[in-house]
Amino acid sequence: MTNKLINRYTQVGVETGVASADPHRLVLMLLEGAISSLIFAKKEIDAGNISAKGEAISKAIRIISELDTSLNLEAGGEIAANLRALYDYMGTRLLEANLKNDVKKLLEVMQLLSELRTGWRGIAEEVREAVQVTEAKPSTEMASASYGLA
């Protein structure tokens, strides 16, 4: 199979995943995409391929920017504000890594993204469990239980 066919097959898989994903899964996919781009960027730095490295880092920056623009500062309060600051920090570190071919800065951002991914996975599981409980109980039972009446 040629690289073009492999890339198209991968793209179809991603498009299918996005079309069927809930919002929590979409964020997880973005985090994983940014990490994958940085892994690729590190390989390209090691190989001396500056152009491909720059493209991969730029892709990660775009993904982080998308995560940032999806924040709702009013609803998210302090957590959203902290995430905005973290995304800004990661973007700055990636720009520096790109300019200086600095693998340490890439690894730092990969670690931060990995920690966010781990946390996000935990949140998604909690949300899924809450949805399953809600779907399993009639609404009057849920109301009674939430007010300690059950």
N, C-alpha and C positions, 0 to 999 in steps of 0.2 A: 504494500500500500504506500502511496506517496504521502509526503508531509501534508500536501494540500487536502487530500482525502481524510487524513487523520484529523487535521484541524477542523474540517467541516463536520465530521462525525462528532467531535468534541463540542462544537458550537451547537449542534442540534440537541445534544444531551443537556447542555446548559440552558438553552431556550425552553426545553420541555420542563426542566426543573424549576425554572423561574415562573413559568405559566401556572404550575400546579402548587407553588409554595405559598404558605401563609407568611405574614409579615415577619414573624420570628425567624422562619427559615430563610427568608430573603437576606436578613441582616447576617445570619450565619454564613450564607453563601458569599456575601461581600467580604466578610472577615477572612474567609478561607481563600478567596480570590486574591486579596491583598497579600496574604502570607505566601501563596504560591508565586506571585509576581516577584516578591523579594527573594525567595529561594532561587528563582531563575536569575535574578539580577546578580546574586552572589556568584553563581556559576559563571556568569558572563564576565564579571570582574576578574575572577580567577583565570579565565581563558583569555583575558585581554580584549574582549569584544566590547568596546566602549559604546558603540551605537545601540546594540541590543540591550546592554545594561541600562542605558538611558531610557529606552522605551519601556523596559520592565519597571523601573522606578517610577516613571511618569504614570504608568498604569496604576501602580499602588497608590500614588498620590491622588489620582482621580477617584479611586475607590474610597479612600479616606475622606476626601472632600464630599463625596456623595453621602457617606455616613453622617458627616457633620451637618450637611444641609437638611437631612431628614430629622434632625433633633427638634423637638418642640420644647423650647426653653420655658414656656409658661406652664405646661403640664408636667414637664420633667424636673423643674426646680433645680435644686443644687446638683443632683446627679447629672442632668443634662448640661449644666454649666461646667461641671468638672470634665465631662466627656468632650465638650467643645474645646476646653483648654488642652486636653490630652491629644485630640486630633490635630490641633494647631501645632503642638510640640512635635508630634510624629511627622507632620508635613515638613517642618523646619529641619528636623534631623535627616529626613530623606533628601531634601535639597542639598544639605551639606555632604551627605554620603555620595550623592551623584557628582558633585563638584570635585570631591577629593578621592573618589573611589575607596571610600572608607567602609570596609566590611564590618567593623565594630558597630558603627551607627546603624547599619542595616540589621545586624543581629539584635541590637537593642530594640528597634521598632518591631521586628519579628516577635520578640519576647513579649512586648506590650500587647501586640495583636493576639498572640496566643493566649495570654491571660484574659483578654476581653472575650475571646471565643469560648474559653472554658466557662467563664461566668455567664455568658449568653446561653450556652447549652443548658446550664442549670436553670436559668430563668424560663427557657422554653419548655423544659420538662414540667416545671411548676404550673405554667399556664395550661399546658396540655392536660395535666391532671385535674386542674380546676374546671376546665371545659368538660371533661368526662364526667365529673361529679355533677355539674350543672345539668348536663344532658340526661343523666341517669335518674335524677330526682324531679318530680313535678314541681312547678314553681311554688306552690303553697308549702310543700315540705321544705324547700330551700328557705323560704321566708321565715318559717317557724324555727328552723335550725339556726339561722343567722341571728335571731333574736333570743336564742336560748329557750325557746318554747317547746322544743321537741322532747 
